[in-house]
Amino acid sequence: MIWQIIKKQGLLFWRNPQQLLLLVALPIILIAILGAALGSDFENESSPIKMKVAFMENVGEQEQIDQFITDLHEKLPSKAVKEIESNIENMAPINSIKAVFESEEVSDFLEITYIEPSEKNKIVEDDSYSAIVEVPESFSYDVLDFMVLGNTEAPTLTVTYNEEQQVRTSIVSSFLTQFQEQLTKGAFLGKNGIDVSTINFQEIKGEVISINEKKPVSASAYYTIGMTVMNVLFLAGAIGYYAYHEKELNVFNRIIMANVSRWVYFSGVLASGTIFAFIQSLIIFTFSWLVYGIRFPNVIDFLVVTLSFSFAIGGLAVLLSALNYRLNSETITNFFMNIIATLLAVLGGSFYPIGDFSPLIQSLGNMTPNGAGLTAYITLLRGDGIAGIVDSVMYLLIFALMTVVVAALCFPKRGVSA
Amino acid sequence: MIELVDLTKKFKQIYAVKNLSMFIERGEIVGLLGPNGAGKSTAISILSSLVEPSGGDVRFENKSILKHPAPFRKVVGMVPQNIALYSDLTAEENLLFFGRIYRLRGKELERKVDEVLEQIGLTDRRRDVVKKFSGGMQRRLNIGVAMLHDPELLIMDEPTVGIDPQSRNYILETVKRLNEERKMTVLYTSHYMEEVEFLCDRIYIMDKGNLIASGTKDEIKQILSSEKTISITMERLNEEFLDSLKENPLVNRVTIGEKEVTILVPRDINIFSEIIKLAESTGIELNSVDNKTPTLEDVFLHLTGRALRD
């Protein structure tokens, strides 16, 4: 009997192209639009944001190091100078910056171009660059002087930002500021006899998607999941609408009059919500796999998350249906579709990983079914196995059970006539 | 077969149904007549075990259906006032879905679907989606769904609301045929007097939640045995003429239509000459003055002072 209710629901979806468009085509369109908006960044597996930075040195660093060592002989005993000289490679600031820029993690999102001072004006005109980092003439000398002798103020790099690329320039800015801070801290600690190598400095972070996790998650993957978990919420509302119309038209009464237990109908709505949420998720993820190559490392883990998430959506669908019946109105579903779903989407991080702002928001986000689903999917994409998603999956299952229990308490005892 | 005993349903302080008692014998067509808001649908919902009454009981074969609805539900077919169908599915898909809900399967289900489609005259439209059907066709399918499991009792709640006369006649004929050929018991509610008169063996008349009359058509009409109905048609109504009629001590009630006035007068009085004189004196050009056979409408008017469709 439950199967008949599921089959009927499937037929109703199939016969309603507008509904299908909203549930399946819309998220696909949204993913495609985001793909177009983020351009090549979107299809790149490694990072959501790519930026070009020009790096310009006015004077070669080696010349400044040589000069610094020469000057040091006049200020320090030769034994001390020899020791510093042996470590000078590690202390050279420009080499350090270049090493970071060229590291595998950073080069994923930052493309560095070394330019001559004569090319600067040309690069300023080129909008594709997010920033030009200019090394002042005596930068390396001053940094070494500051680090070893503490004689001068910490020197600064000159950075010209492209104001049209706000997100990217803020990333470069934060990147360099942190570098500068580490440099300053290193000098201060060294001066006070603390071994810098024993201190773990904060790692450099990207702004949109964190790169300090096991494996970076691309924007395409992030937004595919974000759009999917958001749009599947609307399926719960759609099923709530159908259920309410079954009540309005007395179809529900007809089913009850056929000696079908209301719990069979209830289970039918729950199963429909779960199954169609599962199918909807699979269609969108399949699209993302075929078009953007987004695939989960382990299919079984992926199916576990999708099933748990779909069950939570099924619970939501049956809860909305029960509330519609109880309140004899579809207002609650309208409210869910127009307000709650959007709030859940924002809080759950479908539009932006707002959980990165604060642990509290992250916790709240994870308490939404879509947020918990998104976290679980992202965790899987980062390479964690089933152990990494236990909390999210458990939360989704508990959420589903809670909604089913509340729905059961709200569901009408007999028919709903008169 | 079925008995409603002192049935009451109260919504807050308002009685939708008050102390309603009625019975339905096997094989008869019983009419439940009353204007909109009379409590017919509430009574039917309680009878169908869909709504719990505030008081009283409904008995099927001497057992309370409120406590044990399952045996009753097996033998009852419900035709709700709404079109209780999936408008995006075809006629056949609707019948198949509800047939399966009624636990019909395989060949038996296919045979029943074919049979019902034949009965309601929709065989050639079986693969069309319901939303493309006319109102009358949707109503026929609405009835067809209730007949899938061969019910012994068919409860029909205003099954002809809002449809064309042709479809209406088709439905009435179908109900009559089901009763005659299959001995199907029918409870038929309507506010269309002529439908109830055409179909029903016995009639219950409700108004404002109360049962105000019951019996066979003839028994009910006997309520008007001391009165007769005179219909006067004219080109144009005249206030003076109407006032004179109302003030006439022989006239018990005056009902005013567009170009027609209906009056109730004692049966043994000849009032024709008086009406003609009154028309002449007030300048009324009469078209006709008829002595009408009393209808259920007249009975309702007599009992409540209101027309059924007021």
Chai-1 contact restraints between the chains, C-beta under 6 A:
chainA,res_idxA,chainB,res_idxB,connection_type,confidence,min_distance_angstrom,max_distance_angstrom,comment,restraint_id
A,Q4,B,R100,contact,1.0,0.0,6.0,A-B,restraint_1
A,K8,B,F97,contact,1.0,0.0,6.0,A-B,restraint_2
A,L12,B,D88,contact,1.0,0.0,6.0,A-B,restraint_3
A,R15,B,D88,contact,1.0,0.0,6.0,A-B,restraint_4
A,N16,B,D88,contact,1.0,0.0,6.0,A-B,restraint_5
A,L249,B,N82,contact,1.0,0.0,6.0,A-B,restraint_6
A,L249,B,A84,contact,1.0,0.0,6.0,A-B,restraint_7
A,N250,B,P80,contact,1.0,0.0,6.0,A-B,restraint_8
A,N250,B,N82,contact,1.0,0.0,6.0,A-B,restraint_9
A,N250,B,A84,contact,1.0,0.0,6.0,A-B,restraint_10
A,V251,B,A84,contact,1.0,0.0,6.0,A-B,restraint_11
A,N253,B,L50,contact,1.0,0.0,6.0,A-B,restraint_12
A,R254,B,A84,contact,1.0,0.0,6.0,A-B,restraint_13
A,I255,B,I101,contact,1.0,0.0,6.0,A-B,restraint_14
A,M257,B,R73,contact,1.0,0.0,6.0,A-B,restraint_15
A,M257,B,M78,contact,1.0,0.0,6.0,A-B,restraint_16
A,A258,B,I101,contact,1.0,0.0,6.0,A-B,restraint_17
A,A258,B,Y102,contact,1.0,0.0,6.0,A-B,restraint_18
A,N259,B,A70,contact,1.0,0.0,6.0,A-B,restraint_19
A,N259,B,R73,contact,1.0,0.0,6.0,A-B,restraint_20
A,V260,B,I101,contact,1.0,0.0,6.0,A-B,restraint_21
A,R414,B,L50,contact,1.0,0.0,6.0,A-B,restraint_22
A,G415,B,L50,contact,1.0,0.0,6.0,A-B,restraint_23
A,S417,B,S45,contact,1.0,0.0,6.0,A-B,restraint_24
A,S417,B,L50,contact,1.0,0.0,6.0,A-B,restraint_25
A,S417,B,V51,contact,1.0,0.0,6.0,A-B,restraint_26
A,A418,B,T42,contact,1.0,0.0,6.0,A-B,restraint_27
A,A418,B,S45,contact,1.0,0.0,6.0,A-B,restraint_28
A,A418,B,V51,contact,1.0,0.0,6.0,A-B,restraint_29
